[in-house]
Every structure is written in structure tokens, then in C-alpha cells.
Amino acid sequence: MSEPYAQVSVRILDKEYQVACPPSERTDLLDSAEILNEKMREIRDSGRVVGLDRIAVMAALNMANDLLHAEARDRLLEGDISDRLKLISDRVESVLGGSQQLDL
């Protein structure tokens, strides 16, 4: 059975929005709204972008770019971890293989 949805009020650039979300995701929604609010304030306060729609689009583009960079870092870390695990596995195999030969 699916979770019931609750109305959550978020404030972004001094404007109130009602958003429906499962109660278990309320904290994540509020945290996300706070991050978005901060990004939009930075853009608005820079004075280079005017208009709520344009500020929202610029914030979305900046956040999407941040996400792409984070995903690229994750892929690099996963590759590094995979390489290290392979090296450890090879070493363990080498040690176990050597000790099995000694036991014979």
C-alpha cells in the first residue's frame, strides 16, 4: 500500500508553495527547498539575472551542472575502488594459492 501524501509548505524567494509528498520524504523536501532558495538568492543578489523565471532556470542549470560533476566524481571513485578491490582480491588469491601448494 502506498504512503498517503501530506501538504508541505516551502518558502522560496519569499513566496510560499504547497507541495504534496509522502511524510517520509518531508525532511528531504524541506532541505531541497532550502538549497534551491539559497541558489536562487545568490543568483538574484548577483544582479545579473532579472525575473523569477530566469532566476529559477539559472538555479536549475547550476544545480544540474553540480549533479553532473558529482556523478562524474562518483564514477571515478567507483572505478578506483573497483581497481583496489581487484588488486586486493588478486593478492589474496596469490597468498591462498601459495599456501595451498605448501599444504600439499
trRosetta pair geometry for C-beta under 8 A, 3 or more apart (Angstrom, degrees):
i j d omega theta_ij theta_ji phi_ij phi_ji
3 22 4.0 59 97 -138 138 116
3 23 6.6 -134 175 27 126 82
3 24 6.3 -97 -122 7 167 109
4 22 7.5 122 77 -127 35 69
4 23 7.4 29 75 -15 78 105
5 20 4.3 32 164 178 132 104
5 21 6.3 135 -148 62 89 6
5 22 6.1 -67 -102 -76 60 47
6 20 7.1 161 76 -147 27 63
6 21 6.8 -35 58 68 74 58
6 22 7.4 65 13 -164 86 17
6 23 5.1 66 -2 -75 132 80
6 26 6.8 -16 70 -80 128 117
7 18 5.3 -13 -167 -170 107 105
7 19 7.4 136 -156 69 56 33
7 20 5.9 -36 -93 -91 57 68
8 18 7.3 144 71 -157 38 54
8 19 5.2 -33 65 68 91 85
8 20 7.5 146 15 -104 80 18
8 21 5.8 -24 7 32 128 106
8 26 5.6 171 -91 -134 139 87
8 29 5.6 94 88 103 159 144
8 30 6.9 -114 175 -62 134 87
9 16 5.9 -16 -167 -165 103 102
9 17 7.2 150 -154 77 53 43
9 18 5.8 -28 -96 -98 67 65
9 19 7.9 154 -94 20 19 75
10 16 7.5 149 80 -153 37 53
10 17 5.2 -21 64 63 86 95
10 19 6.0 7 6 6 115 122
10 29 6.9 -119 -62 147 132 96
10 30 6.6 -168 -101 -113 101 58
10 33 3.7 -112 -158 -140 137 162
11 14 6.8 6 180 -117 105 19
11 15 6.9 155 -154 71 64 33
11 16 5.5 -29 -98 -95 78 62
11 17 7.5 167 -90 17 28 75
11 33 7.5 97 47 155 41 126
11 37 7.0 45 103 -101 66 142
12 15 6.0 -32 71 61 67 86
12 17 6.4 2 17 0 106 122
12 33 6.1 -114 -65 -168 102 90
12 36 5.9 -26 -121 108 127 109
12 37 4.7 -136 -124 -88 68 86
12 40 6.4 64 -180 37 99 153
13 37 6.6 -167 -36 -137 57 77
13 40 5.3 -82 -52 121 113 133
13 41 6.8 180 -92 -72 79 73
13 44 6.7 119 -119 -33 121 156
13 52 6.8 176 94 -124 157 100
13 55 7.4 87 -74 109 156 147
15 52 7.9 35 -8 -133 151 143
17 33 7.9 -161 58 -129 118 129
19 29 6.3 -168 98 -172 136 136
19 33 7.9 -163 10 -72 148 129
21 25 4.8 -104 162 85 118 113
21 26 6.3 156 91 -82 117 55
21 29 5.0 177 23 -57 168 149
22 25 4.9 76 64 12 86 104
22 26 7.8 -114 99 -37 49 73
23 26 5.6 -16 -159 -26 44 117
25 28 5.0 -57 -165 47 70 114
25 29 5.7 76 135 -29 86 101
26 29 5.7 -58 -150 35 29 113
26 30 6.4 25 156 -16 65 106
27 30 5.8 -55 -148 38 31 109
27 31 6.3 31 154 -17 65 107
28 31 5.7 -55 -145 39 31 112
28 32 6.1 34 155 -21 65 107
29 32 5.7 -55 -147 37 29 112
29 33 6.3 29 155 -20 64 106
30 33 5.7 -52 -145 36 31 112
30 34 6.5 34 153 -21 63 104
31 34 5.7 -54 -151 33 32 113
31 35 6.6 32 152 -18 65 103
32 35 5.7 -53 -150 35 33 111
32 36 6.3 32 152 -16 66 106
33 36 5.6 -54 -146 40 32 112
33 37 6.1 38 153 -24 65 106
34 37 5.5 -50 -145 35 30 115
34 38 6.5 33 154 -20 63 104
35 38 5.8 -55 -151 34 30 111
35 39 6.4 28 153 -16 65 106
35 63 7.7 102 135 -112 114 125
36 39 5.8 -56 -148 38 32 110
36 40 6.1 27 157 -16 67 109
36 59 6.2 86 -155 153 73 138
36 63 7.4 -23 -100 -61 75 152
37 40 5.9 -59 -145 40 27 108
37 41 6.2 30 155 -21 64 108
38 41 5.7 -55 -147 35 28 112
38 42 6.5 32 154 -22 63 103
39 42 5.8 -53 -152 32 31 113
39 43 6.5 26 153 -15 65 106
39 59 4.2 117 120 -142 116 103
39 62 6.1 -179 -162 81 126 132
39 63 6.3 -36 -102 -57 173 104
40 43 5.7 -55 -148 39 34 110
40 44 6.1 33 154 -18 68 108
40 55 5.2 77 -152 150 88 112
40 56 6.6 2 -109 -87 120 55
40 59 4.7 -33 -74 -66 73 150
41 44 5.7 -55 -141 41 30 109
41 45 5.8 24 161 -16 67 113
42 45 6.0 -61 -141 42 23 106
42 46 6.5 34 155 -33 60 102
43 46 5.8 -47 -154 18 30 115
43 48 7.7 -86 -168 59 67 90
43 49 5.3 -20 167 47 101 132
43 55 5.0 151 103 -146 126 84
43 58 5.1 144 -141 98 150 130
43 59 5.8 -117 -6 -64 146 86
43 62 7.6 -158 -67 -9 122 147
44 47 8.0 42 159 -63 39 38
44 49 7.1 -79 -91 77 41 92
44 55 5.3 15 -68 -124 86 143
46 49 7.0 45 69 15 109 85
49 54 5.1 -156 -177 125 104 112
49 55 5.4 142 118 -85 122 67
49 58 5.4 -83 -103 -12 170 157
50 54 6.6 38 74 58 39 140
50 55 7.9 -39 -176 -47 8 97
51 54 4.3 71 76 15 104 108
51 55 6.6 -175 89 -11 50 87
52 55 5.6 -57 -144 38 30 112
52 56 6.2 31 157 -21 65 107
53 56 5.8 -56 -149 35 28 111
53 57 6.4 26 154 -17 64 106
54 57 5.7 -52 -146 36 33 110
54 58 6.3 32 155 -17 65 106
55 58 5.9 -56 -147 39 29 110
55 59 6.3 30 154 -19 64 107
56 59 5.7 -54 -146 37 30 112
56 60 6.3 31 154 -20 64 106
57 60 5.6 -54 -147 37 31 112
57 61 6.3 31 154 -18 65 105
58 61 5.7 -53 -146 37 31 111
58 62 6.3 32 155 -18 65 106
59 62 5.7 -54 -147 38 30 111
59 63 6.2 26 156 -16 65 109
60 63 5.8 -58 -144 40 29 108
60 64 6.1 30 155 -20 65 107
61 64 5.7 -53 -143 36 29 111
61 65 6.3 32 154 -20 63 105
62 65 5.7 -55 -150 36 30 113
62 66 6.5 34 150 -20 64 104
63 66 5.4 -47 -148 34 35 115
63 67 6.4 40 150 -22 64 103
64 67 5.5 -51 -150 34 34 115
64 68 6.5 36 151 -20 64 102
65 68 5.7 -50 -149 33 33 112
65 69 6.5 32 153 -16 64 104
66 69 5.8 -58 -151 38 31 110
66 70 6.3 31 152 -19 66 108
67 70 5.6 -55 -146 37 31 112
67 71 6.3 31 155 -19 65 105
68 71 5.8 -54 -147 36 30 111
68 72 6.4 32 153 -20 64 105
69 72 5.7 -53 -148 34 32 113
69 73 6.5 33 153 -18 64 103
70 73 5.7 -52 -150 36 33 111
70 74 6.4 37 150 -22 64 104
71 74 5.4 -50 -148 34 34 116
71 75 6.5 36 152 -21 65 101
72 75 5.8 -50 -150 33 33 111
72 76 6.6 33 151 -17 63 104
73 76 5.7 -55 -151 37 34 112
73 77 6.3 32 152 -17 67 106
74 77 5.7 -57 -147 39 31 110
74 78 6.1 33 154 -21 66 106
75 78 5.6 -52 -144 36 31 113
75 79 6.4 32 155 -19 63 105
76 79 5.8 -55 -151 36 30 111
76 80 6.3 30 152 -18 64 107
77 80 5.5 -54 -146 38 33 113
77 81 6.1 32 155 -18 67 106
78 81 5.8 -54 -144 39 30 110
78 82 6.1 33 154 -21 64 108
79 82 5.6 -54 -145 37 29 113
79 83 6.3 31 155 -20 64 105
80 83 5.8 -53 -149 35 29 111
80 84 6.4 27 153 -16 63 107
81 84 5.7 -56 -148 39 32 110
81 85 6.2 32 154 -19 66 106
82 85 5.8 -53 -145 36 29 111
82 86 6.4 32 154 -20 63 105
83 86 5.7 -54 -151 34 30 113
83 87 6.5 31 152 -19 64 106
84 87 5.6 -53 -149 36 33 113
84 88 6.3 32 153 -17 66 105
85 88 5.7 -53 -146 38 33 110
85 89 6.1 36 154 -21 66 107
86 89 5.6 -54 -145 38 29 113
86 90 6.3 32 154 -20 64 105
87 90 5.7 -53 -148 35 29 111
87 91 6.5 28 153 -18 63 106
88 91 5.7 -56 -150 37 32 111
88 92 6.3 32 153 -19 66 105
89 92 5.7 -53 -146 36 31 111
89 93 6.2 33 154 -19 64 107
90 93 5.6 -54 -147 38 30 113
90 94 6.2 34 153 -23 64 106
91 94 5.5 -53 -148 34 31 114
91 95 6.4 28 155 -15 65 105
92 95 5.9 -55 -147 39 31 107
92 96 6.0 24 157 -13 67 110
93 96 5.9 -58 -139 44 27 106
93 97 5.8 29 159 -22 64 112
94 97 5.8 -55 -142 37 24 112
94 98 6.3 24 157 -18 61 108
95 98 5.8 -57 -149 37 28 110
95 99 6.4 20 157 -14 65 108
96 99 5.9 -57 -143 39 31 106
96 100 6.3 33 157 -22 65 106
97 100 5.9 -53 -146 33 28 111
97 101 6.7 29 154 -19 61 105
98 101 5.9 -56 -154 33 31 111
98 102 6.7 31 149 -19 63 105
99 102 5.4 -50 -150 34 39 114
99 103 6.5 44 151 -25 67 102
100 103 5.6 -49 -149 30 35 115
100 104 7.1 42 153 -28 62 96
101 104 6.1 -46 -159 19 36 112
